[in-house]
Amino acid sequence: QGEKHSIFDERAAAAAEASGGVTALTRMLLGAGPPDAKRRATLALANVVRGQWRSVYNSGGFGALLVALNVGTDAVQQEVSRCIAELAADPTHRRALLSDVASVASIVGILTADNAATQQCAADAVLAFAEEAAAREVLYGIGLVAQLIRLLTAQAEGAAALRDEARVSLLGTLAHFASDPRYCDTLRIAMAPLAESLSSRHPVVARNAARAVACLAQSEANVEALNAVGVVLRLAELLPSPDATTQECAVLALAKLKPPPSLAPRFLASGWLLSLVALLEHTDLDVQVAAAAVLGELCAEAAFREAVLRDGDGALGTVVELLAGGQPHCTLAALRTLRAMGGAA
C-alpha cells in the first residue's frame, strides 16, 4: 500500500510503520523486482521513515540502505548516506558492514557523488572505517588510497570542488593509513597533496595533513620523498599554530626531516625560533625532544646559534633541564643540541 501513494503527515506515517509498512517496503528493496519498483518503494519508505532510516537498516541491514542509496533522489541519498555514516561510527555496526566487501566498495564509490552532502557522509563513513586495522586492509584492497588522491588533487571549481569538510575526513583517513606500518611506506603518491594541504587556511585540514606527514616521517624510507615535495617550510609555518595538535605534529615531523642549516635565517625571520623554544617546555617528552632536535639541526648556522644563546631566549637552560631528565632519548637529543649550540663541528 505504501508504494501506491505518498504519506504526507506524521500520523499516517506512524500508522504505516506500526502496521509493518517499513518491513514490507524493505522486502521490495531487497527483492528481485525491476528498478522502477525499487524507486517507488524507496520514495514510499522516505515518506514513512521521515529521515529515520535506522528502521530500514533494522529490517534489511546495510543491503537495504545501499539499494535505497542507489535508486533514491538526491534528498533520499543525503538521508541514507547520513544514516550509513552514523552506523559506521558505531564499532558494532561498522564490523557488521566490514564483513561485506561489496557493501564497503559501494560506500567508497559514493565518495565521487555530485551531491556535496552525500559525499560528505561517505567521507565520514570511510574515516570511521579507517580507524580499525582490519578495515584498512579491506579499504586498501579495493583501491581506496588511489581514489582519495584523485579526489584531493581534482581541479574542479565551484559547486563541483571538494569541500573543506570532506577534505578533513579524507585527510584523516590518509593519516590512519600513514600510522599503519603496513602502509606507511606505500603512500608516496599521497605526499604532494599532503604537502599542499599543509598550507590550507582551514585549520583542521592543515592539522590532519600534519598528522599524516608526521606519521610518514617516522619511516626513514619516506624522508627523502617528503623533503622533495617541500614539506619542511610548510610544517615550519604551522609551528606558531594555536592548535596544539597541529604544533605537535609539525615539530615531530620536522625532527625526522632534519631541516638544513640553510633554512635557519628563514626560521629567524619568521619567528619560528620562538615557537621551537616554547615547545621545549611541552608536557610531552617526545615533543620536547623533537623541538631540541630541530634546534640542534639549525644551530649549525652561526646567526641562528647566536640567537638561541642570546639572553632571554631561554633555550639553553631548557635543553640543560632536558639533559638532566634521565630519559635516554632525551639525554641524547639534549647532548646533540648542546653540541650544536657550542658550534662543534
N, C-alpha and C positions, 0 to 999 in steps of 0.2 A: 504494500500500500504506500510506503514511504516514497517509492520511486515515481509514483504517478502524480504527485502534487507536492508543491513546496510547503513547508511548515513555517509560518511566519511569527507565531507567538510562543512565549516561553511555556505556557500551559500545555499547548498542543505538543510542543517538543518533548516536554517531560512525560506526557502521556504516551507518546510514541516510544520513548526509551523504556518506560516501565512495562510496555506491552511486548518487549522483545524486538523492537524495531532495529536497534543497533546490531544485534546478533544476526538478524535476517539479512540486513543490508551488507554486513561484513562478509557473510557467506557468498553473496553475489560477487563481491570484490575478489574473493579467493577462488571462485568457480571458473568454469571454462567458457563463460559467456563472451559475447562479442565486446569489443572496446566501447561501443556506444552504450551498452547496458551498464558497463562498469562506470562510465562517466555519469550516467544518470544516478546510479547508486551512490556515487561519491557526492554528488550535489545534494541528494536526499540526506546523506549522513551529515554533511556540513550543516544543514538546516536543523538536524536533530541534536547534534552534539554541541553546537554553538561555540566552536573553538576548543572544546574539551575532548581532544582526540585520544586521550588516555583510555576512554571507554572502548574505542575501536581497537586499540592495542590489547586491552584485556580480553577482547573477543577473538581477535585474529592474529595477535602478535605483530612483529615488525613487518611481516609479509603484507598484511592488510594496509599498513601505513604506506608502504612503498608503492603499492598499486595506486592508492589514492594520490600519492605524490606524482606519479607518472601521468595520470589521466585528469587530474584536477585543474581548476582555473588557477590563475596567479594567486588569488586570495586564499584558496584552499592549500596551495603549495606552501604559502607562508605559514599557515596554521600547522600543517602537518610537519613541516621541517622544524618548526619551533618545538613541537612535541618530541620529535626524534632527538633534538639537541638536549632537551631536558632529561629524556630517558638515558641518553648516552652519558650524562653526568653522574648517573647513579651506577655504582660499580656492579650491582647485581644485574640490572637490565643490560648494562654495557657488555658483560660477559656472555649473556644470552645472545646478544646480537653478533658478537665476535665469532660465535660458533658457526655462523653462516657467512662464508666469504663473499658469496654473490650479493648478499644484502649490504655488506660493508662497501663493496665496489659500487653499488648503486648510490649509496650516500656520498662516496667520494666523487662520483660523477656529477652530483648536484653542485659541486664547487664552481662549475662553469655556468651555472644558471644565470639567465639575464636579469632576473629579479634580484635586487640587492639584498632584500630581507631574507629571501630563501638562501642565497649564497652565504649570508652571514650565519644562519642557523647551521648550514652544512659545515662551515669552517669551525664553529664552536663544537659541533659533534666530533669532528676529526681531532680537534685539540684534546677533547676528553678521552678519545680512544688512545691517543699517543701517550697518555700518562702511564699506560701499562706496557711492560716489556713484551708480553705475548702479542698485544695488539700491534706494536711497532713491527713485529715480524710479518704479520698479515698485511699491514699497510705498505711496508716496503716491497713486499712481494707483488702487490698489484700496481706498482709504479707510482705511488703517491708522491714521492720526493720530486720526481720529474714534473709532475703536474703542479706541485707547489711552485717550482721555479718558473714554469710558464706563466702562472698567474702573477707572481711577484715581478716579473720582468715585462709583462704585457704593456704595450704602449698606448692602450686605449685611453680616451679622454671623455670628459663629461659624464653622462649617466652610465656609460659602459666601463668607466675606470674603477679599479678596485678600491673600495672604501677603506679608510684607515682602520676602522673597527675590525673588518675582515682580515686586513693585513696583520693586525695584532695577533689574531688567532693562528694564522698561517705561520708567522714567525715563532710563536710559542711552540707550535708543532715541530718546526725545524730544531728548536732548542732542545726538545725532548730527544730527537734523533741524535743531535750532536753530543748529548750527555751519555749516550749509549755506546760503550766500547765496540760493539759490533758494527756500528755505522759511522763512528766519528771520522774514520779515515776515508770514507767513501763519499764525502759531501763537498768535494771541491767545486762542483757545479753550483753550489749554494753560496760560495764565498763572495762573488761580485754583488749579487743582490743584497746580501747581508751588509756588505760594506756601504752600499748606497743607503740602506735603511738606518744605519747608524746616524746619519745626518738628518733624519726625519724631524719635523717640527712637532710631531705627535709624540709625547713623552713615553707612552707605553710601547709604541713601535720601536723607538730607539732602545728602550730597556730590553725588550725581547731579542732584538738584534744583538745587543751587547751580551746577553746571556748565552746566545748561540755561539758567538765569536769566542767568548771566554771558555766555553766547553771545547770548541775546536782547537783552541790554542794550547790546551793541555797535552795534545799529541804533537810530538816533535815533527812528525811527518807533515803536519799542516802549517808549520811556522813559515816556511819559505813562501808558500802559496798565499797565505794571509798577508804577508808583507808586500807581495807583488800586487795585490789589489788595493793597497793603500789604506789599510785599516788603522794604522798606528795613529796618525794625526786625528782621524775621526774619533778614535777612542779617547785620545787626549782631550778633545773638545767636550767629552762627557764627564771629565773629572770634576768640574765645578757643579755638576748637576744637583739640583735639590733633592732628587730621588736617590735614596741610599743604595738601593739595589743596583741602580744604573752605575753609580760611582764604584761600587764593589766589583762588579763585573768588568768595568773598564780597566781598573788597576790590576786585577788578576790576569786579564788578557795581556796587558802591556808588559807585565813582568815576564811572561813567557815569550813575548815577541821581541824583547830587548831593544828598545828604541836606540838608534845610533846616536853618538855624541853630536853629530851634525845637526840634530834637531833641538839641541839644548837651547840655542838662542830663541827658538820659537816657543819653547816651554816658558822661558823667562818673560818674553814679551807678552805672552797671552795670560800670564798669571797662574799657569798650571802648577808651578812650583809650590805655591801656597796650598793648593789642593792636595798635593802629594804629602806635604808636611802635616797637614791636618789628618790625613789618612794614617800616618804613623801612629796616631793615638786612637785608632779604631779599636772597638772592643773585640773584634775578631783577629786572632793572631795571624791567620793566613793573609788577611788584608794588610796588616802591619808589615808582614814580611814582603809582600808584593810591592808595597809603596817603597820600602827600603831598597828593594832590588832595582826598581826603576830609577830611584835617585842615584844608586851606585853606577848604573849604566851611563847616566847623563853627566855625572861628576867627572868623567874623563875630559870634559870640555872645561877649560880654565875659568871662564867667566861664570859659568854655572856653578862650578865648585866654590868660587869665592862668594857667590850669592848664598849658597847653602850655609857656609861657615860664618856669614855675617851675623852680628848680634841681632837678636830679635826674631830670626827665622825659627829658632828652636829645634831644628832638625838634628843637630849634633847630639844634644842632650837626650832626645827621644831615642835615637839609634843606640846610644850607650845603654839606656834603660832596656832596650830590646836585647842587647847583648847579655845583660845581667839576668834575663828571664829564665835561663836554664834550658829552654827547649832547643834541641839540636838544630832544627832547621832555622829557628830564629837566630841562634848564635852564628850560624854560617852566613846567613844573609847580612847580619849586622857587621860581621868582620869584613865581608866583601865591600860593603858600603863605606865603612870607616877607612878601609884601604884606599878606595877611590877618592874619598874626601881628602885624604892625605896627599893625593897626587902621585901615588905609587904607580910605577909603570906596570 
